[in-house]
Amino acid sequence: MGRYIIKRLLVAVVAFFGITIIAYCLASLMPGTPLDLLVQPDTRMSAEELAEIKHRMGLDKPLVIQYFYWLRNVLQGNFGTSYSQHRPVLELIWGRLGATLILSLSSMVLSLLIAIPLGMVAGYKAYSGWDYGSTIISFVGQAAPNFFVGLLLIYVFAVKLEWLPNANMYDAGSSGSLLELLRHLCLPCLALAFQHVGIYTRHMRNSMVECLSDDYVRTARAKGLSEMVVLFKHTLRNALLPLVTQVGLCLSMLVGGAIVTEQVFSWPGMGTLMLKAIQGRDYPLIMGITVVISCVVLIGNIVVDIIYRMLDPRISDKG
């Protein structure tokens, strides 16, 4: 297990550097520069003053040099200062990271709690009405965009029924209780989980159908074991393996969906912060958010790999 984790960590490090290089290049290709927002068109500044500002910001150096300067500072724990908000990047990110993690993790847990039993029953009763119904739910969930589902939930539960709030994390001027957080979390969590319920249900259903036709299941039934024992003790563990893999593949999509969902529900996470950074061509803030999101996704994938390894000991440390 130790060698397995070390190999996954090394792969994650290589992936991290690749992500930062691509992100830095894409950020530099955005039209305009941070100077366009910092220096208004009617501002009377000489060419020398503009050059001095550009030099202080490090924008006068070649792109490769800028990247290595930025990487050196990041490895030292210095993510720089936001161009637009004039505050340390890490301070801005830490203030929003918790909200994004709450939304992302809660939607993942909710989608799995719904998809696993739904997929199990659909696979156990393959080609039945239950199976066809879960298939329709899966296709709709995979096809419907997050923002559309979010707007639909707001219209039904916040506007028409007035059961749940439609924006923010807490009520204005409130004490910020756990119950209030859960009320505000319901709609964005449902909107973000809906798509993943469709994906996970189909994988769980197909995996159950495949596992139920294997020899070890037929042997267990031939021994006279009850269907509940066959289903939960002998089938479920193996059926979960493809689902665990799919969860790892969907982590980046989950975080990306959270950014979109945060815009719809005015959720105070990194989504709104990222949008402001892009609009302001705030390179340090864009790269800081990219680094944090990349680390979260890479760490999540390592955890998924370890869980997969625990569920299937046949995977050797050389795998």
C-alpha positions as CSV (number, residue, x, y, z in Angstrom):
1,M,0.0,0.0,0.0
2,G,2.9,2.4,0.8
3,R,4.4,2.1,-2.6
4,Y,1.0,2.4,-4.2
5,I,0.4,5.7,-2.4
6,I,3.9,7.1,-3.3
7,K,3.4,6.3,-7.0
8,R,0.0,8.1,-6.9
9,L,1.6,11.1,-5.2
10,L,4.3,11.3,-7.8
11,V,1.8,11.2,-10.6
12,A,-0.2,14.0,-8.8
13,V,2.9,16.2,-8.6
14,V,3.5,15.8,-12.3
15,A,-0.1,16.6,-13.1
16,F,0.0,19.6,-10.8
17,F,2.9,21.2,-12.7
18,G,1.2,20.4,-16.0
19,I,-2.0,22.1,-14.8
20,T,-0.2,25.2,-13.6
21,I,1.7,25.6,-16.9
22,I,-1.5,25.3,-19.0
23,A,-3.5,27.6,-16.7
24,Y,-0.7,30.3,-16.7
25,C,-0.5,30.2,-20.5
26,L,-4.3,30.5,-20.9
27,A,-4.5,33.3,-18.4
28,S,-1.8,35.2,-20.4
29,L,-3.8,34.8,-23.6
30,M,-6.8,36.6,-22.2
31,P,-7.4,39.9,-24.1
32,G,-5.9,42.9,-22.4
33,T,-3.8,43.1,-19.4
34,P,-4.3,44.0,-15.7
35,L,-3.1,47.5,-16.6
36,D,-6.3,48.1,-18.6
37,L,-8.3,48.0,-15.4
38,L,-5.8,49.6,-13.0
39,V,-5.1,52.5,-15.4
40,Q,-8.2,54.2,-16.7
41,P,-8.2,55.6,-20.2
42,D,-8.6,59.2,-19.0
43,T,-5.7,58.8,-16.6
44,R,-2.8,61.0,-17.7
45,M,0.3,59.0,-17.1
46,S,3.6,59.1,-19.0
47,A,5.1,56.1,-20.7
48,E,7.7,56.0,-18.0
49,E,5.1,55.8,-15.3
50,L,3.3,53.0,-17.1
51,A,6.5,51.1,-17.6
52,E,7.3,51.5,-13.9
53,I,3.9,50.0,-12.9
54,K,4.4,47.2,-15.4
55,H,7.8,46.5,-14.0
56,R,6.6,46.4,-10.4
57,M,3.9,43.9,-11.5
58,G,6.5,41.8,-13.3
59,L,4.5,42.1,-16.6
60,D,7.6,43.3,-18.6
61,K,9.3,39.9,-18.4
62,P,8.9,37.0,-20.9
63,L,6.1,34.6,-20.1
64,V,8.4,31.8,-19.2
65,I,10.3,33.9,-16.7
66,Q,7.0,35.2,-15.2
67,Y,5.9,31.6,-14.7
68,F,9.0,30.5,-12.9
69,Y,9.0,33.6,-10.7
70,W,5.4,32.8,-9.8
71,L,6.1,29.1,-9.2
72,R,9.1,29.9,-7.0
73,N,6.9,32.2,-4.8
74,V,4.1,29.6,-4.6
75,L,6.5,26.9,-3.5
76,Q,7.5,29.3,-0.8
77,G,3.9,29.8,0.3
78,N,3.6,33.2,-1.3
79,F,0.7,33.4,-3.7
80,G,1.0,37.1,-4.3
81,T,-1.4,40.0,-3.9
82,S,-4.6,40.4,-5.8
83,Y,-4.4,43.1,-8.5
84,S,-8.0,44.0,-8.2
85,Q,-8.7,43.7,-4.5
86,H,-5.2,44.5,-3.2
87,R,-5.3,41.8,-0.6
88,P,-3.2,38.6,-0.2
89,V,-4.5,35.9,-2.6
90,L,-4.4,33.2,0.1
91,E,-6.5,35.3,2.4
92,L,-9.1,35.8,-0.3
93,I,-9.2,32.1,-1.1
94,W,-9.3,30.8,2.5
95,G,-12.3,33.0,3.0
96,R,-14.2,31.3,0.2
97,L,-12.8,27.7,0.2
98,G,-14.9,26.5,3.0
99,A,-18.2,27.4,1.3
100,T,-17.2,25.7,-1.9
101,L,-16.1,22.5,-0.1
102,I,-19.4,22.4,1.9
103,L,-21.4,22.6,-1.3
104,S,-19.2,20.1,-3.3
105,L,-18.9,17.5,-0.6
106,S,-22.5,17.6,0.5
107,S,-23.7,17.2,-3.2
108,M,-21.3,14.3,-3.6
109,V,-22.6,12.5,-0.5
110,L,-26.2,13.2,-1.5
111,S,-25.7,12.0,-5.1
112,L,-24.1,8.7,-3.8
113,L,-26.9,8.2,-1.2
114,I,-29.4,8.4,-4.0
115,A,-27.6,6.7,-6.8
116,I,-26.3,3.6,-5.0
117,P,-29.7,2.2,-3.8
118,L,-31.4,3.4,-7.1
119,G,-28.7,1.7,-9.2
120,M,-28.8,-1.4,-7.0
121,V,-32.5,-1.9,-7.4
122,A,-32.4,-1.1,-11.1
123,G,-29.6,-3.7,-11.7
124,Y,-31.3,-6.3,-9.5
125,K,-34.6,-5.8,-11.4
126,A,-33.1,-5.2,-14.8
127,Y,-35.5,-4.4,-17.7
128,S,-38.3,-3.9,-15.3
129,G,-40.4,-0.7,-14.9
130,W,-38.0,0.4,-12.0
131,D,-35.1,0.0,-14.4
132,Y,-36.7,2.0,-17.2
133,G,-37.7,4.7,-14.7
134,S,-34.1,5.0,-13.3
135,T,-32.8,5.1,-16.9
136,I,-35.0,8.1,-17.7
137,I,-33.9,9.8,-14.5
138,S,-30.3,9.1,-15.4
139,F,-30.6,10.5,-18.9
140,V,-32.4,13.6,-17.8
141,G,-29.8,14.1,-15.0
142,Q,-26.9,13.8,-17.4
143,A,-28.4,16.1,-20.0
144,A,-29.8,18.9,-17.8
145,P,-27.3,21.8,-17.2
146,N,-26.6,22.8,-13.6
147,F,-27.8,26.3,-14.1
148,F,-31.1,25.2,-15.6
149,V,-31.8,22.8,-12.8
150,G,-30.9,25.5,-10.3
151,L,-33.2,28.0,-11.9
152,L,-36.0,25.4,-12.0
153,L,-35.5,24.6,-8.3
154,I,-35.5,28.3,-7.4
155,Y,-38.8,28.8,-9.3
156,V,-40.5,25.9,-7.7
157,F,-39.3,25.8,-4.1
158,A,-38.3,29.5,-3.5
159,V,-40.7,31.5,-5.7
160,K,-43.9,29.4,-5.9
161,L,-43.9,27.3,-2.7
162,E,-41.7,29.7,-0.7
163,W,-40.3,26.7,1.3
164,L,-36.5,27.5,0.9
165,P,-34.3,30.5,0.4
166,N,-32.9,31.1,-3.1
167,A,-29.6,32.7,-2.4
168,N,-26.6,33.2,-0.1
169,M,-25.4,31.0,2.7
170,Y,-27.2,32.6,5.6
171,D,-29.9,35.2,6.1
172,A,-28.8,38.8,6.4
173,G,-28.0,39.7,10.0
174,S,-28.5,36.2,11.3
175,S,-26.3,34.3,13.8
176,G,-25.3,31.7,11.2
177,S,-26.8,28.6,12.8
178,L,-26.4,25.1,11.4
179,L,-30.1,24.8,10.7
180,E,-30.0,28.0,8.7
181,L,-27.0,26.8,6.7
182,L,-28.8,23.5,5.9
183,R,-31.9,25.4,4.6
184,H,-29.8,27.6,2.3
185,L,-27.7,24.5,1.2
186,C,-30.7,22.4,0.1
187,L,-31.3,24.0,-3.3
188,P,-27.7,24.4,-4.5
189,C,-26.9,20.9,-3.2
190,L,-29.8,19.4,-5.1
191,A,-28.9,21.3,-8.3
192,L,-25.3,20.2,-8.2
193,A,-26.1,16.6,-7.2
194,F,-28.8,16.0,-9.9
195,Q,-26.4,15.5,-12.7
196,H,-24.1,13.2,-10.8
197,V,-27.1,11.1,-9.6
198,G,-27.7,10.3,-13.3
199,I,-24.1,9.4,-14.0
200,Y,-23.6,7.3,-10.8
201,T,-27.0,5.5,-11.2
202,R,-26.2,4.2,-14.6
203,H,-22.7,3.0,-13.6
204,M,-24.1,1.3,-10.5
205,R,-26.9,-0.3,-12.5
206,N,-24.6,-1.7,-15.2
207,S,-22.1,-2.9,-12.6
208,M,-24.9,-4.7,-10.6
209,V,-26.1,-6.5,-13.7
210,E,-22.6,-7.7,-14.5
211,C,-21.8,-8.8,-11.0
212,L,-25.1,-10.7,-10.6
213,S,-24.3,-12.8,-13.6
214,D,-20.8,-13.9,-12.3
215,D,-20.1,-17.4,-11.1
216,Y,-19.5,-16.4,-7.4
217,V,-23.0,-15.1,-7.2
218,R,-24.5,-18.3,-8.6
219,T,-22.3,-20.3,-6.2
220,A,-23.6,-18.2,-3.3
221,R,-27.2,-18.8,-4.3
222,A,-26.5,-22.5,-4.8
223,K,-25.3,-22.7,-1.2
224,G,-28.8,-21.5,-0.1
225,L,-27.8,-18.0,1.1
226,S,-30.6,-15.5,1.3
227,E,-30.9,-12.9,-1.5
228,M,-30.1,-10.1,1.0
229,V,-26.8,-11.8,1.9
230,V,-26.0,-12.4,-1.8
231,L,-26.9,-8.8,-2.7
232,F,-25.1,-6.9,0.1
233,K,-22.3,-9.2,1.1
234,H,-21.2,-10.8,-2.1
235,T,-22.4,-8.4,-4.9
236,L,-22.3,-4.9,-3.5
237,R,-18.6,-4.6,-2.8
238,N,-17.6,-5.7,-6.3
239,A,-20.3,-3.6,-7.9
240,L,-19.0,-0.5,-6.2
241,L,-15.6,-0.7,-7.9
242,P,-16.6,0.9,-11.2
243,L,-18.6,3.5,-9.3
244,V,-15.5,4.5,-7.2
245,T,-13.6,5.0,-10.4
246,Q,-16.3,7.1,-11.8
247,V,-16.4,9.3,-8.7
248,G,-12.7,10.0,-9.1
249,L,-13.3,10.9,-12.8
250,C,-16.2,13.3,-11.8
251,L,-14.3,15.2,-9.1
252,S,-13.1,17.9,-11.5
253,M,-16.6,18.1,-13.0
254,L,-18.0,18.4,-9.5
255,V,-15.8,21.4,-8.7
256,G,-16.5,23.0,-12.0
257,G,-20.2,22.5,-11.5
258,A,-20.0,24.0,-8.1
259,I,-18.5,27.2,-9.6
260,V,-21.5,27.5,-11.9
261,T,-24.0,26.6,-9.2
262,E,-22.5,29.3,-6.9
263,Q,-23.3,31.9,-9.5
264,V,-27.0,30.9,-9.7
265,F,-27.5,30.8,-6.0
266,S,-25.1,33.6,-5.0
267,W,-23.3,31.1,-2.9
268,P,-20.2,32.8,-1.4
269,G,-17.7,30.3,-2.6
270,M,-14.7,30.4,-5.0
271,G,-17.0,30.5,-8.0
272,T,-17.9,34.2,-7.6
273,L,-14.3,35.0,-6.7
274,M,-13.0,33.2,-9.8
275,L,-15.5,35.2,-12.0
276,K,-14.4,38.5,-10.5
277,A,-10.7,37.5,-11.0
278,I,-11.3,36.7,-14.7
279,Q,-13.2,39.9,-15.3
280,G,-10.4,41.9,-13.7
281,R,-7.6,39.9,-15.4
282,D,-6.3,39.3,-11.9
283,Y,-3.5,36.8,-12.8
284,P,-2.4,36.1,-9.2
285,L,-5.9,35.4,-8.0
286,I,-6.8,33.3,-11.1
287,M,-3.6,31.2,-10.6
288,G,-4.2,30.9,-6.8
289,I,-7.7,29.6,-7.2
290,T,-6.5,27.2,-10.0
291,V,-3.8,25.9,-7.7
292,V,-6.2,25.3,-4.8
293,I,-8.8,23.7,-6.9
294,S,-6.2,21.5,-8.6
295,C,-4.8,20.4,-5.2
296,V,-8.3,19.6,-4.0
297,V,-9.1,17.5,-7.1
298,L,-5.7,15.7,-7.1
299,I,-6.0,14.9,-3.4
300,G,-9.5,13.7,-3.9
301,N,-8.3,11.4,-6.7
302,I,-5.6,10.0,-4.5
303,V,-8.2,9.2,-1.8
304,V,-10.4,7.5,-4.4
305,D,-7.4,5.4,-5.6
306,I,-6.7,4.3,-2.0
307,I,-10.4,3.4,-1.5
308,Y,-10.3,1.4,-4.7
309,R,-7.2,-0.3,-3.6
310,M,-8.9,-1.2,-0.3
311,L,-12.0,-2.5,-2.0
312,D,-10.0,-4.6,-4.5
313,P,-6.8,-6.0,-2.9
314,R,-6.0,-7.7,-6.2
315,I,-4.5,-4.3,-7.3
316,S,-0.8,-4.7,-6.5
317,D,1.6,-1.9,-5.4
318,K,3.0,-2.0,-8.9
319,G,-0.4,-1.0,-10.4
